[in-house]
Amino acid sequence: SGEYVLGFRIDPAERLQQVCKAIQALHKASNTRPIYGVTFHRDRPPSPRESAVDQTNEQEEDDDESEQKQLRTDAFAMSELHLLEDRISPDLIILLSSYPRIHNKLFVAALDWGTARYRKTHYIRRGRFTSVPAVPSEYFADPARLKTIQFHYVEDLPLEKAAELSLDSRVRADETLIIVECDVNSYLGEQATANTLALLASFSRHSRRSIVSFPYCEDLLNIASLFTKHIFIVSNDGNLKNIQD
């Protein structure tokens, strides 16, 4: 990691409290040390007695008062700083479920995405399917969709592969869907999970999407809510319910 300097303006000023709450929530999720290095700048209004030249000099030299907090200079922190103003991704979907056939829904999502050859899906899971996923029969009429799906089998930590792909410029250049299928033993603690979701939230914009499936867990729900409003609980019969409903 290196040293970074980042400035951002909060306008209107009333949003400052909202941004601070976002920082505090992510700090809490990190457990061990602050995620952000933040400097707040307050512009001092010029005195009416000062001349125009004096006001210009004042603005250039010392019209800012700043308070600097602790700084973490790693790539994940920079990714999360990028999301301060708009950290909620419109195109990151989280599924929380103990549904044993969740892979069926994820595979159908990959087929739905592959409506054109230039669209790509990266499907990450711990191992190969033990049986052919059950999909509606209408998908058999368009077998070319299968060619748009690339599988990645990562035995230990599929989320790490998702983080790697989200930073790959070749992946980001396409209309890409990243799907990650996790079970109880395939992800690290809260801090690592929050870091990866921050990367996927940054990735999942414009023509890119991400879907991450976790076992149901209240802690994971709280972390996921920092990065997306599209969080679904999958019941034992396979039905989806948005927690925002």
TARA-V845772 format. One record per residue. PHI is phi in whole degrees, -180 to 180 (999 if undefined). Layout:
# TARA-V845772
PHI + PHI
This chain:
# TARA-V845772
999 + -124 + -104 + -130 + -124 + -138 + -117 + -145 + -108 + -104 + -141 + -77 + -61 + -63 + -77 + -57 + -62 + -63 + -66 + -61 + -64 + -63 + -63 + -63 + -66 + -70 + -61 + -63 + -67 + -78 + 70 + -104 + -152 + -61 + -86 + -110 + -108 + -126 + -118 + -95 + -115 + -118 + -80 + -84 + -65 + -68 + -72 + -64 + -83 + -82 + -75 + -62 + -66 + -61 + -64 + -64 + -63 + -61 + -67 + -73 + -98 + -151 + -88 + -107 + -111 + -130 + -133 + -103 + -99 + -63 + -121 + -112 + -108 + -120 + -63 + -64 + -62 + -66 + -63 + -71 + -62 + -60 + -95 + -58 + -75 + -146 + -81 + -84 + -80 + -78 + -131 + -108 + -115 + -114 + -112 + -113 + -163 + -114 + -64 + -68 + -113 + -61 + -63 + -61 + -66 + -67 + -67 + -63 + -61 + -65 + -66 + -62 + -70 + -81 + -78 + -144 + -65 + -77 + -87 + -123 + -124 + -108 + -103 + -112 + -150 + -77 + -159 + -69 + -64 + -82 + -148 + -68 + -58 + -81 + -132 + -58 + -63 + -64 + -72 + -69 + -76 + -135 + -65 + -62 + -62 + -61 + -71 + -86 + -103 + -115 + -94 + -125 + -104 + -122 + -65 + -97 + -132 + -62 + -64 + -64 + -65 + -62 + -62 + -62 + -66 + -65 + -98 + -76 + -63 + -70 + -69 + -68 + -77 + -100 + -79 + -120 + -115 + -105 + -115 + -125 + -109 + -114 + -119 + -64 + -107 + -115 + -146 + -85 + -75 + -63 + -64 + -64 + -65 + -62 + -61 + -67 + -65 + -63 + -65 + -68 + -66 + -68 + -68 + -85 + -146 + 64 + -102 + -122 + -138 + -142 + -130 + -124 + -109 + -122 + -64 + -64 + -160 + -62 + -64 + -66 + -61 + -64 + -67 + -61 + -66 + -73 + -120 + -157 + -96 + -97 + -116 + -119 + -95 + -102 + -75 + -65 + -95 + 93 + -79 + -106 + -134 + -74 + -68 + -77 + -74
